[in-house]
Amino acid sequence: MPVSAVALKTVSLPEFGEPTVMPRLPRSAYLARIEMLLERAGKAGFDAVAVYGDREHAANIAYLSGYDPRFEEALLVVAPGREPSLLVGNEGWGYAELCDGPYRRILYQTFSLPAQPRDRSKALPDILADCGLKAGQRIGAIGWKPLGADDAGFGQATLDLPSFIADSLRGLAGERGLVLNAADLLMNPADGLRAINEADQLASFEFAATYTSQGLRNVLQGIEPGMTELQAARLMGINGLPQCCHPMLSAGRRAAYGLPSPSLDLIKRGDPITMAYGIRGSLNARAGFLAESAAELPKAIGDYVEKLVSPYFAAVVDWYETIGIGVRGGDLWKAIHDRIGDPFFGVSLNPGHLIHIDEWMHSPVFPGSTIELKSGMALQVDVIPATGTDYFTTNIEDGIALADQALREEIAARYPQAWARIEARRAFMAEALGIRLKPEVLPFSNIPAFLPPFWLSRNSAMAVTRR
């Protein structure tokens, strides 16, 4: 049943702790993923698959191989009966050996940075032929984005790969073959391989989310008026783990845009402020005002909490209490829009999505979605009001996973530290915030649903007060 009332409350946020063990996926997990891809590809009518990756679009190739491109492009060619082939440039050559994935390395120097040596590689069509690609085949090309009927005329024949790779694949397939966008094999929100995660993968997501959420917690506890945005961002304690997006922190006029990186601008008392920090497998964000109470806001928005934050938080509570195994994506969309579907709130993007190595993999959450959520899914509560007014915005972005009893037992047995943090977060959400989660909902954030409208009132946050 939806909550009937929420309000600001004095909330003591516990210390949930940080990891001392780093989850790592075994080589066997990547081998299993390659086999599943080949099985799915065969059923879809593909003879082979080529998976592209680069610095910004590393998720699909990293999921299958454990290799994440650093400076260069990379291509993973997967064909039945052959060892997968990983094409890398000069600087990826040694790193690919360190990653120790289930592939044979092939040096393709055109993937290298400009002016680096290109004296030891065959032409790309010749390399691809050596990998098992040939005329007449139906080849699945996986970049980073599936395209469909809503993409203004683009569809499965449209590839999101660099043209020199796409042209080479099409040239090899020839007139009797076909090269199609096969990203849905991995990314479809209903049944893509990356939509469902193993215990090891979920543990690695929780590991990442603990650091990103703790980073935002550090800002909420330490930010002061007169700091520069860069000084405030340093409080995040960014630790060098690979990020899924650039760090964001901005105040004042720029804050309404959400995406700016921190600058040397001074943060003033009463400023609107927003921040986000993401490591691969996680992202957390918060927004509010650098004030102690509504008394420090302009009179015209003195009802900031009542008009914007309270209905927003109630909607997020409904989202948390609705989500579960077997729930349809359309039900989550409805839970949000029943509360804050009014144009004032400006919620236009999907209120929730799948999160993976990339921050937004895909989303089963849209109007009328019949996609049922499954055990093993990792999802982000991601509901961003864009009022376009002086009311600014408010924001909770945190990650959760869905896990049936068997998967919960596996995570608890193999990752007891992570499980202890998950159980403590669930207890906090229930006891301090009044949010009732289903047993299968595993919160990954160290600020789980913790929403302070006024960042200088360190222990004031929204909570359920009546049902």
C-alpha positions as CSV (number, residue, x, y, z in Angstrom):
1,M,0.0,0.0,0.0
2,P,1.4,3.4,-0.9
3,V,2.6,5.6,2.0
4,S,0.2,8.3,3.2
5,A,2.7,10.7,4.8
6,V,6.4,11.5,4.8
7,A,8.3,14.2,6.6
8,L,11.7,15.5,7.6
9,K,13.0,13.5,10.6
10,T,16.2,13.4,12.7
11,V,18.0,10.4,11.3
12,S,21.2,8.8,12.5
13,L,23.0,7.3,9.5
14,P,25.0,4.2,10.7
15,E,28.5,3.4,9.5
16,F,28.0,0.5,7.1
17,G,31.7,0.1,6.5
18,E,33.9,-0.3,3.4
19,P,35.2,-3.5,1.8
20,T,38.5,-5.2,2.7
21,V,38.0,-7.9,0.1
22,M,37.8,-7.2,-3.6
23,P,35.5,-9.6,-5.6
24,R,37.0,-10.9,-8.8
25,L,35.4,-12.9,-11.5
26,P,37.1,-16.2,-12.3
27,R,38.2,-17.1,-15.8
28,S,35.5,-19.8,-15.8
29,A,32.8,-17.1,-15.6
30,Y,34.0,-15.6,-18.9
31,L,34.2,-19.0,-20.5
32,A,30.6,-19.6,-19.5
33,R,29.5,-16.3,-20.9
34,I,31.2,-17.0,-24.2
35,E,29.4,-20.3,-24.4
36,M,26.1,-18.6,-23.6
37,L,26.7,-16.0,-26.3
38,L,27.5,-18.6,-28.9
39,E,24.3,-20.5,-28.0
40,R,22.1,-17.3,-28.1
41,A,23.8,-16.2,-31.3
42,G,23.2,-19.6,-33.0
43,K,19.5,-19.5,-32.0
44,A,19.3,-16.0,-33.5
45,G,20.8,-17.3,-36.8
46,F,24.3,-15.8,-36.5
47,D,27.4,-17.7,-37.6
48,A,29.8,-15.5,-35.6
49,V,29.9,-12.4,-33.4
50,A,32.2,-9.4,-33.4
51,V,32.1,-7.3,-30.2
52,Y,33.6,-3.8,-30.3
53,G,34.9,-1.8,-27.3
54,D,36.8,1.4,-26.6
55,R,37.5,3.6,-23.6
56,E,34.0,4.9,-23.3
57,H,32.2,1.8,-24.5
58,A,33.9,-1.0,-22.6
59,A,31.1,-2.9,-21.0
60,N,30.1,-5.5,-23.6
61,I,33.7,-6.6,-24.4
62,A,34.7,-6.5,-20.7
63,Y,31.7,-8.6,-19.8
64,L,32.8,-11.4,-22.2
65,S,36.5,-11.2,-21.9
66,G,37.6,-9.4,-18.7
67,Y,39.6,-7.0,-21.0
68,D,38.5,-3.3,-20.7
69,P,40.1,-1.0,-23.4
70,R,42.2,1.7,-21.9
71,F,43.4,4.0,-24.7
72,E,42.5,2.2,-27.9
73,E,39.7,0.3,-29.7
74,A,39.4,-3.4,-29.3
75,L,37.5,-6.1,-31.1
76,L,36.5,-9.6,-29.8
77,V,35.7,-12.1,-32.5
78,V,33.7,-15.2,-31.3
79,A,33.0,-18.1,-33.7
80,P,31.9,-21.7,-33.0
81,G,34.8,-24.2,-32.7
82,R,37.4,-21.5,-32.3
83,E,39.2,-19.8,-29.4
84,P,37.9,-16.2,-29.2
85,S,40.3,-13.7,-30.7
86,L,40.9,-10.3,-29.1
87,L,42.3,-7.6,-31.5
88,V,44.2,-4.9,-29.6
89,G,46.6,-2.1,-30.4
90,N,50.2,-1.5,-29.2
91,E,49.4,-0.4,-25.7
92,G,46.6,-3.0,-25.2
93,W,48.9,-5.9,-26.1
94,G,50.6,-6.2,-22.7
95,Y,47.5,-5.2,-20.7
96,A,45.5,-7.9,-22.5
97,E,48.0,-10.5,-21.3
98,L,47.6,-9.3,-17.7
99,C,43.8,-9.5,-18.0
100,D,44.2,-13.2,-18.8
101,G,40.8,-13.7,-20.4
102,P,39.7,-16.6,-22.5
103,Y,41.1,-15.3,-25.8
104,R,44.1,-15.3,-28.1
105,R,45.7,-11.9,-28.5
106,I,46.1,-10.5,-32.0
107,L,48.0,-7.3,-32.5
108,Y,46.1,-4.9,-34.9
109,Q,48.1,-1.7,-34.8
110,T,45.5,0.5,-36.5
111,F,43.8,0.4,-33.1
112,S,46.9,2.1,-31.7
113,L,47.1,5.9,-31.2
114,P,48.1,8.1,-34.1
115,A,51.8,8.0,-35.1
116,Q,52.5,4.9,-33.2
117,P,54.2,2.0,-35.1
118,R,52.0,0.1,-37.6
119,D,54.6,-2.2,-39.0
120,R,53.6,-5.6,-37.6
121,S,49.9,-6.1,-38.4
122,K,48.0,-7.6,-41.3
123,A,45.2,-5.8,-42.9
124,L,41.9,-6.0,-40.9
125,P,40.0,-8.2,-43.4
126,D,42.9,-10.7,-43.4
127,I,42.9,-10.8,-39.6
128,L,39.1,-11.3,-39.5
129,A,39.3,-14.1,-42.0
130,D,42.0,-15.8,-39.8
131,C,39.5,-15.5,-36.9
132,G,36.9,-17.5,-38.8
133,L,34.8,-14.8,-40.6
134,K,34.1,-15.5,-44.2
135,A,31.8,-14.8,-47.2
136,G,28.1,-15.8,-46.8
137,Q,28.1,-15.7,-43.0
138,R,25.5,-13.9,-41.0
139,I,27.6,-11.9,-38.5
140,G,26.3,-10.3,-35.4
141,A,28.1,-7.0,-34.6
142,I,27.9,-5.8,-31.0
143,G,28.8,-2.2,-30.3
144,W,27.2,-0.6,-27.3
145,K,23.7,0.4,-28.4
146,P,20.8,-1.7,-29.8
147,L,18.7,0.3,-32.2
148,G,15.0,-0.2,-32.9
149,A,11.7,1.1,-34.3
150,D,11.8,4.3,-32.3
151,D,15.2,5.4,-33.7
152,A,13.9,7.4,-36.6
153,G,14.3,4.7,-39.3
154,F,17.4,3.0,-37.9
155,G,17.1,-0.7,-37.1
156,Q,19.1,-3.9,-36.9
157,A,21.0,-3.3,-40.1
158,T,22.5,-0.1,-38.5
159,L,25.8,-0.6,-36.8
160,D,27.2,1.6,-34.1
161,L,30.8,0.6,-34.8
162,P,33.6,2.7,-36.5
163,S,33.0,2.6,-40.2
164,F,36.4,1.0,-41.0
165,I,35.4,-2.0,-38.8
166,A,31.8,-2.1,-40.1
167,D,33.0,-1.9,-43.7
168,S,35.5,-4.7,-43.2
169,L,32.9,-7.0,-41.6
170,R,30.4,-6.3,-44.5
171,G,33.2,-6.8,-47.0
172,L,33.9,-10.2,-45.6
173,A,30.3,-11.3,-45.4
174,G,29.8,-10.3,-49.0
175,E,26.6,-10.1,-51.0
176,R,25.5,-13.6,-49.8
177,G,26.1,-12.7,-46.1
178,L,24.7,-10.2,-43.7
179,V,26.0,-8.1,-40.8
180,L,23.4,-7.0,-38.3
181,N,23.4,-5.2,-34.9
182,A,23.3,-7.9,-32.3
183,A,23.6,-5.8,-29.2
184,D,20.3,-7.2,-27.9
185,L,22.0,-10.6,-27.3
186,L,23.7,-8.9,-24.4
187,M,21.7,-5.9,-23.6
188,N,18.0,-6.6,-24.1
189,P,16.4,-5.7,-20.8
190,A,14.1,-8.7,-20.8
191,D,16.5,-11.5,-21.6
192,G,19.9,-10.1,-22.6
193,L,22.8,-12.0,-21.1
194,R,24.0,-9.0,-19.1
195,A,20.5,-8.4,-17.7
196,I,21.1,-11.3,-15.2
197,N,24.2,-11.4,-13.0
198,E,26.0,-14.1,-11.2
199,A,26.9,-13.8,-7.5
200,D,30.4,-12.8,-8.2
201,Q,29.3,-10.0,-10.5
202,L,26.7,-8.7,-8.0
203,A,29.4,-8.7,-5.3
204,S,31.6,-6.6,-7.5
205,F,28.8,-4.2,-8.1
206,E,28.2,-3.9,-4.3
207,F,31.9,-3.4,-3.8
208,A,31.9,-0.4,-6.3
209,A,28.6,1.0,-4.9
210,T,30.0,1.0,-1.4
211,Y,32.8,3.3,-2.4
212,T,30.7,5.6,-4.6
213,S,28.0,6.0,-2.0
214,Q,30.5,6.5,0.8
215,G,32.1,9.2,-1.3
216,L,28.8,11.1,-1.4
217,R,28.3,10.5,2.3
218,N,31.7,12.1,2.9
219,V,30.6,15.2,1.0
220,L,27.2,15.4,2.9
221,Q,29.1,15.2,6.2
222,G,31.9,17.5,5.4
223,I,30.9,20.2,2.9
224,E,30.9,23.8,4.1
225,P,30.0,27.2,2.6
226,G,33.1,28.9,1.1
227,M,34.6,25.7,-0.3
228,T,35.2,25.5,-4.0
229,E,33.5,22.8,-5.9
230,L,36.8,21.1,-6.4
231,Q,37.5,21.1,-2.6
232,A,34.0,19.6,-2.0
233,A,34.6,17.0,-4.7
234,R,37.9,16.0,-3.0
235,L,35.8,14.8,-0.1
236,M,34.5,12.0,-2.3
237,G,37.8,10.2,-1.8
238,I,38.0,9.1,-5.4
239,N,40.3,6.1,-5.2
240,G,41.4,5.2,-8.7
241,L,38.9,2.5,-9.5
242,P,37.7,2.8,-13.1
243,Q,34.8,5.1,-13.4
244,C,31.6,4.6,-15.4
245,C,31.2,8.4,-15.9
246,H,32.9,11.6,-15.0
247,P,32.5,12.8,-11.4
248,M,29.9,15.6,-11.1
249,L,29.5,18.3,-8.5
250,S,28.2,21.8,-9.2
251,A,26.4,24.5,-7.3
252,G,24.6,27.7,-8.0
253,R,23.6,28.5,-11.5
254,R,25.3,25.4,-13.0
255,A,23.7,22.9,-10.7
256,A,20.4,22.9,-12.6
257,Y,22.2,21.2,-15.5
258,G,23.3,18.3,-13.4
259,L,26.3,17.1,-15.6
260,P,29.0,19.7,-15.0
261,S,32.3,18.7,-13.5
262,P,33.5,20.6,-10.4
263,S,35.3,23.9,-10.9
264,L,37.0,26.5,-8.7
265,D,33.6,28.3,-8.2
266,L,32.9,29.0,-4.6
267,I,29.9,27.3,-3.1
268,K,27.7,29.8,-1.2
269,R,25.3,29.3,1.7
270,G,21.8,28.7,0.2
271,D,23.1,27.5,-3.2
272,P,21.4,24.6,-5.0
273,I,23.9,21.8,-5.3
274,T,24.1,18.4,-7.0
275,M,26.7,15.6,-7.2
276,A,27.2,12.2,-8.6
277,Y,30.0,9.6,-8.5
278,G,30.2,6.4,-10.4
279,I,32.6,3.5,-10.5
280,R,31.9,0.7,-13.1
281,G,29.0,-1.2,-11.6
282,S,27.6,1.7,-9.6
283,L,26.5,5.3,-9.5
284,N,25.1,7.4,-6.7
285,A,23.7,10.9,-6.8
286,R,22.1,13.5,-4.5
287,A,20.8,17.0,-4.9
288,G,19.5,19.7,-2.5
289,F,20.4,23.1,-1.0
290,L,23.5,24.0,1.0
291,A,21.4,25.3,3.9
292,E,20.3,24.3,7.3
293,S,16.6,24.9,6.8
294,A,13.9,26.3,4.5
295,A,14.4,29.6,6.3
296,E,17.6,30.2,4.3
297,L,15.8,29.8,0.9
298,P,14.1,32.5,-1.0
299,K,10.6,33.1,0.2
300,A,9.1,32.0,-3.1
301,I,10.4,28.5,-2.6
302,G,10.1,28.3,1.2
303,D,7.8,25.3,0.7
304,Y,10.6,23.4,-1.1
305,V,10.1,20.3,1.1
306,E,6.3,20.3,1.0
307,K,6.0,21.0,-2.7
308,L,8.8,19.0,-4.2
309,V,10.8,16.8,-1.8
310,S,8.0,15.2,0.1
311,P,6.0,13.9,-2.9
312,Y,9.3,12.9,-4.5
313,F,10.4,10.9,-1.5
314,A,7.0,9.3,-1.2
315,A,7.2,8.2,-4.9
316,V,10.7,6.7,-4.3
317,V,9.4,4.8,-1.3
318,D,6.6,3.4,-3.4
319,W,9.3,2.4,-6.0
320,Y,11.3,0.6,-3.4
321,E,8.3,-1.2,-1.9
322,T,7.0,-2.2,-5.3
323,I,10.2,-3.6,-6.9
324,G,10.7,-7.3,-6.7
325,I,11.0,-10.5,-8.6
326,G,8.1,-10.9,-11.1
327,V,7.2,-7.2,-10.9
328,R,6.7,-5.6,-14.3
329,G,8.7,-2.6,-15.4
330,G,5.4,-0.8,-16.1
331,D,4.4,-1.2,-12.5
332,L,7.6,0.8,-11.4
333,W,6.8,3.5,-13.9
334,K,3.3,3.8,-12.6
335,A,4.5,3.9,-9.0
336,I,6.4,7.0,-9.8
337,H,4.0,8.7,-12.1
338,D,1.0,8.2,-9.9
339,R,2.8,10.4,-7.4
340,I,4.8,12.8,-9.4
341,G,3.5,12.6,-13.0
342,D,2.5,16.2,-12.9
343,P,4.4,18.4,-15.4
344,F,5.8,20.5,-12.5
345,F,8.1,17.6,-11.5
346,G,9.4,17.1,-15.0
347,V,10.2,13.4,-14.7
348,S,10.8,12.5,-18.3
349,L,13.4,9.8,-18.3
350,N,12.8,6.1,-17.3
351,P,12.4,6.0,-13.5
352,G,14.8,3.2,-13.0
353,H,17.1,1.2,-15.2
354,L,19.5,-1.8,-15.3
355,I,23.0,-0.9,-14.2
356,H,26.1,-2.9,-15.1
357,I,29.7,-2.1,-16.0
358,D,28.1,0.8,-17.8
359,E,26.0,3.1,-15.7
360,W,22.9,2.7,-17.9
361,M,22.8,-0.6,-19.6
362,H,19.1,-0.6,-20.7
363,S,15.8,-0.1,-19.0
364,P,12.7,-2.4,-18.5
365,V,10.9,0.6,-16.9
366,F,8.7,2.5,-19.3
367,P,4.9,3.0,-19.7
368,G,3.1,-0.2,-20.2
369,S,6.2,-2.4,-19.9
370,T,5.3,-6.1,-19.4
371,I,9.0,-7.0,-18.8
372,E,9.2,-9.0,-15.6
373,L,12.1,-8.3,-13.2
374,K,14.2,-11.4,-12.4
375,S,16.6,-12.6,-9.9
376,G,20.1,-11.5,-10.7
377,M,19.1,-8.1,-12.1
378,A,21.0,-5.0,-10.8
379,L,18.9,-1.9,-11.0
380,Q,19.2,1.8,-10.2
381,V,16.5,3.9,-8.6
382,D,17.0,6.9,-10.9
383,V,14.2,9.5,-10.6
384,I,15.2,13.0,-11.5
385,P,12.8,15.9,-11.3
386,A,13.5,18.6,-13.8
387,T,11.2,21.4,-12.6
388,G,12.9,24.2,-14.6
389,T,12.1,26.5,-11.7
390,D,13.7,28.0,-8.6
391,Y,12.6,24.8,-6.8
392,F,15.6,23.2,-8.5
393,T,15.4,19.4,-7.9
394,T,15.9,16.7,-5.4
395,N,17.4,13.3,-6.1
396,I,18.1,9.8,-4.9
397,E,20.2,7.6,-7.2
398,D,21.2,4.3,-5.5
399,G,21.7,0.7,-6.8
400,I,19.9,-2.4,-5.7
401,A,20.0,-6.1,-6.8
402,L,17.2,-8.6,-6.9
403,A,18.1,-12.1,-5.6
404,D,16.0,-15.1,-4.9
405,Q,16.7,-17.2,-1.8
406,A,19.3,-19.4,-3.5
407,L,21.2,-16.4,-4.8
408,R,21.0,-14.6,-1.5
409,E,22.4,-17.7,0.3
410,E,25.3,-17.9,-2.2
411,I,26.2,-14.2,-1.7
412,A,25.9,-14.5,2.1
413,A,28.2,-17.6,2.1
414,R,30.8,-16.4,-0.3
415,Y,30.8,-12.7,0.5
416,P,30.0,-12.4,4.2
417,Q,31.3,-8.8,4.5
418,A,29.1,-7.6,1.7
419,W,26.1,-9.5,3.1
420,A,26.6,-7.9,6.5
421,R,26.5,-4.5,4.8
422,I,23.4,-5.4,2.8
423,E,21.5,-6.6,5.9
424,A,22.5,-3.5,7.9
425,R,21.2,-1.3,5.1
426,R,17.9,-3.1,4.9
427,A,17.5,-2.7,8.7
428,F,18.2,1.0,8.5
429,M,15.7,1.5,5.7
430,A,13.0,-0.3,7.6
431,E,13.7,1.0,11.1
432,A,14.9,4.6,10.5
433,L,13.2,5.4,7.2
434,G,10.1,3.2,7.4
435,I,10.7,1.6,4.0
436,R,9.6,-2.0,3.8
437,L,11.6,-4.0,1.2
438,K,10.8,-7.4,-0.1
439,P,13.3,-10.1,0.9
440,E,14.8,-10.2,-2.5
441,V,15.7,-6.5,-2.6
442,L,19.4,-6.0,-1.7
443,P,20.5,-2.3,-1.3
444,F,24.1,-1.6,-2.3
445,S,24.4,2.0,-1.1
446,N,25.9,3.3,2.1
447,I,23.4,6.2,2.0
448,P,20.4,3.9,1.3
449,A,17.4,6.2,0.4
450,F,18.9,8.8,2.7
451,L,17.6,12.1,1.4
452,P,18.6,15.3,3.2
453,P,17.0,18.4,1.5
454,F,19.3,20.7,3.4
455,W,22.9,19.6,3.4
456,L,24.0,21.6,6.4
457,S,21.4,19.9,8.6
458,R,23.5,16.8,8.6
459,N,21.1,14.5,10.4
460,S,17.8,15.6,8.9
461,A,16.4,13.4,6.2
462,M,13.1,12.3,4.8
463,A,11.3,9.4,6.3
464,V,7.9,7.7,6.3
465,T,5.7,9.0,9.1
466,R,2.3,7.4,8.4
467,R,0.7,4.7,6.3
